[in-house]
Amino acid sequence: MTYNLKNRVVFITGASGGIGRACAVEYHRAGARVAAVARSTDKLEALASSLGVKRVLPVTADVTDSGQRESALAVVRDRFGPIDVLVNNAGWASFTSVMRTPPDHLDRMLSLNLVSPITLIQAVLPEMLERGSGQIVNIASVVGFQAIPRMTVYSATKAALISLSTGLRMELRGSGVDVIMVAPGSTRTDFFDAAAKVDADATRFARSQYSADRVGRAVLRASRRRHGETLLTTEGKAIATIRRFSHRLADLTMYLVAKRSMPTLDAFPGSTGRPTTQPSGETPTHSGDQPGG
């Protein structure tokens, strides 16, 4: 049985750009009422203007802040009613080794990529269970299946999000609430445009990326079909398969991907490179728009 999105209330984090914006467009096209949540007011208002304000509510909030998070949920419920679909999309990445990850980068990645999705799930799940209907959609990443060097902490947060989705799906079995995990591969973002200015080799990686619109369509398809897990890109499926048979080969593959695609963004041990960050809330990856797939 498919999930009818007509007039459903869809709460999307990181909706001002990238995958989040693409998801907002697709859910709106499917007839849903969309709460677009992010930190960039101008981009959210532009999105609402392009789609029409009748079924789009721009909400400026940092979902890592408990007060702003609760306020955002209250505003959406007041305007549209209870939330039917939660899309945990906002994410943040620091392109650096574990050894050189600054404490504030670590805190930001854990807070935005993992803690915020959990707290939002806790906030909307009771009403979904009461109705016996709803969807939790978590945007993870291929690197959650196989980590990539210089994005190791980010990879770990996405692996945790995948495990969260799996465990929650089992906890909610038979409840009527779907738990959907979509793992994009490398998705085009402004980050790689900036990276290309630093190192032209980064453009080779950027050319292989999925468009955010394509990922948005895949998310909507998974939501409609109530498909529990979707792993995008041929490369992403291949690396996940390789890992089942040989972790050494999978490690080598991702090492070479990192070395090819991010040659000067940060340092392997022994270098003095500085961390490069992916902006939060507007989903890189991703979360957003996921590098290294």
N, C-alpha and C positions, 0 to 999 in steps of 0.2 A: 504494500500500500504506500502510495506517495504522500508527501506532506504538502498540503495546500497552503501556500504562502499568502493568499489573498487577504489583505487587511491584518495580517500578523504584525505584531510589534517586534522589530528587530533592532537590537542594541549592538552597535559596532564600535569597537575601540580602535584608535589609530586610523580614523576614517578620513582624515584630511588629505591623504595622498597614498600612492602605491596601492598595495593589495586592499587596504581598508576602503579607499575611495572606490576602487573597482567593485568591491563587494556591495557597497552602498548603491551604486548604479544598478547592479544586477538584481538585488533584492527589490529595489524600487520598481524596476521594470517588471518584476514578477507580481507586482500588486501589493507589496508589503508597505507598512509605515515604518520609516527608517529613522532611528535616533543615531545621528552621526556624532561620535564623541572623539575629541582630540584636544590638543593644547593650542592649535592655531586657529584663532577666531576668523581671520580673513579667509583662509582656505575653506573652512567649514561653511561660511556664509556664501562663498562663491559656488560651492557644491550645491547648497540648498537652492540658490538662485537658478542654477542650471537645470535642476530636476523639478523645481516647483515646491514651494513651501508648504503646500497642503499636506503632503505625506512625508516631508523631510523636516526633522527637527535638529538644527545644529546645536551642540552642547559643548561648550568650552570647559574642559576639565583635565586635570592630571590624575589619572586613575591610580597612581601610586599614593596619592594623598587621601586618607580615609574620609576626611570631611568633604572634599571635592567629589569623591566617588559617591558618597551617600547623597549629596546634593544633586548630582547628575541623575541618579536613579529616581529621585523624588520628582525632578522636573519632567522626566520622561513619563513616569506613571501618571502625573497630573495632566499631561497633555494627551497621551495616547492610551493610558491604561496599563495593565500588567504586561510584563515583558514575555513574549513567546519564544524568541530566539536570541541567545547571547552569542555574539561572535567575538571571541578573545583573539584579537589580531595585533594590537600594539606590541612592539618589541624594540629592543635596543641592543646593539652589538659593539664591543670594543675589540678592535683588530690588534691583538697583542698576545704575547705568550702568557701562560699562567704565572710564571715568575715575575713578569713585569706588569701584571694587571693592577692598577691602582685601587685602593680600597673603595673609593667612591664609584669607580666603574663596576666593581664587583657588586656593591650594594644596589646600584641602578639596574644591572642586568637581572639580579635575583628578584628585586622588587617588581619590575615591570613585566618580565618574561614569565615569572612563576607565581609570586605571591599575589599580585593583582588578579590574575585569572582565577585563582582559588577563592579569593575573597568575593569576587563578583559572582562566582558560581554559588557560593554560600548565600549571597544576598537574593538571588533570583530563584534558586531551586525550590524553596518551600512553596511558593505560589504555583510553580509548575507541577509539583507533586500533588498539590491540592486539586488542580484541574485535571491531572492525569494526562498532561500533554505539554510539550515544549522541546526545545533543542538547545544543547550546549555545543557550540562549534569552536574548536580550538585550532588555531593556525600554528602548526609546528614548523618543522623543516627537515629536509633530507639529512642535514648534519646532526639531527637528533638520533638518527639510525647509525651513522658513522661520523665520528667527530673529524674535524679538519684542524690542523695545526694553525696557531695564531688566531683561532676562533674557538679555542677549547672550552672556555667558560661559557660562552654563548651556546656552543654545541651541547654542553651539559644541561643548560636550562631548557633547551628544546627536547632533550632526551627525557627530562623530568616531566615536561608537558605531555609527551607521548605516553609515558607511564601513568600519569594522572588520568588521561583520557581512557586508557585501557581499564584501570581499576574502577573509575567512576562508572563506566559502561556496565561493568559487572554488578556494581552496587545498585544500579538503577534498573536492572533487568526486570522486565514485566511491569514497570511503572508507567510506561507511556512516554517517558522522557528519553529522547535520543541523545547520545553523545557521539559527536562526529569529529574526527581528526583529519585535517588536510595538511600534508607535508609538501610544500613547494620545493623545487630546486632553486637554482640561481634565478632571481627575478630582477628585472631592470629597475634601478633606482638612481637618484642623483648622486649617490655615493660613488658609483663607478665612473661617472662623468668626471668627478673631482679626482678620482684615482688616476684616470687617464692623463690628467695634466701633470701628475707627478711622474708617472711611468707609462710610456706608450704601450708597453706590453699588456697593461690591464685592459686595453680595448679588445684584445683577442678573447678575453674571458667575457667581456660585456656582450660581444656579438652572439654568444651562445645562450644568452639568458632568455627566459620566458618573459612575455609581457605581463604586466600586472592585470590587464584586462582578461587575458587568457586564464590566469589563476582565479580571478573573480568569477568567471563562468564555471570553472571547475568546482569552486566552493558552492555556488548556487545549485549545481547539478547534484553534488553530494547531499546537500540539504534537502532538496526535493525528493531524492531517491532514498533518503534516510540511510545513506551508506556510511558505515562506521569508520572506515579508514580509507583514505585516498592518498597514494604516493605518486607525485607528479614527476614527469620527465623520464625519458628512457634511461638517462645517466643515473638518476636517482634510484630507479628500480634495479638497475644493474649493480650499483654499489651495495645496496641492501642485500641482494642475492649473493654477491661475492662474499660478503661478510659471514653469511651462514656457513660457508664452506672453508674459508681461510681468512682469519682476521689479519694475518701478515700481509696478504695480497691487498686486502681492503685498506690497511694502514698505508701501504706503499702507494696505492692509487691516490688516496687523498693527500698524501705528502706531496706528490708530484703536481696535483691540482693546485695546491696552495702555493707551491714554489713558482708555478707558471703564472698564476693569476694575480698574486699579490707579492711580486718580487721585491718591492721597496716600501710597502706599506708599514711593515714592522719587522722585527728582528727575530731570527732564530737565535738560540743561545750563542753568545759570543759577540753579537752586534750591539750597537748603541742606539738602535732605532727607537722612536717614540711611539706611543699608542695612537692609533687612528680610530675615531669613533664614528658610529652610525647614529644619526639623530633619532631620538625616541619619539614615540607617540604617533608618528606619521607612518609608521611601519616601513621600516626598511624591509625587514626580513621578509616578511616577512612574514618579519617576521616576520615579517615580515617580509621582505623581499630578500630572499635568502641567497647570500653568496655561497659559493663552494658546493654546488650540487652536482 
